[in-house]
Amino acid sequence: MMGTVTMYSTTWCGYCRRLKSQLDREGIAYTEIDIELNPEAATLVEKANGGNQTVPTVVVAPNGGGPEVTMTNPSLADVKQALAA
């Protein structure tokens, strides 16, 4: 699959660990950004989630020309669908 996946996460987030494991298993590359170490990333996550620092927040930029998609706690299927757009 083409495109880029950026996951905003924390070290203690079980949902983040689960999604990372699924992406790894499927061979989907992603960039991980820890919002506790990056205040700018934390601000981006807050804007995407009504002021909350909800993780994982995932931003997918598909290579097929579709619009960038921001998702909160997406499933693996959601990420694959966004990449295919």
ABEGO torsion letter per residue (X at the ends): XBEBBBBBBBAABAAAAAAAAAAAAAGBBBBBBBAAABAAAAAAAAAAAGGBBBOBBBBBBBAAGBBBBBBBGBBAAAAAAAAAX
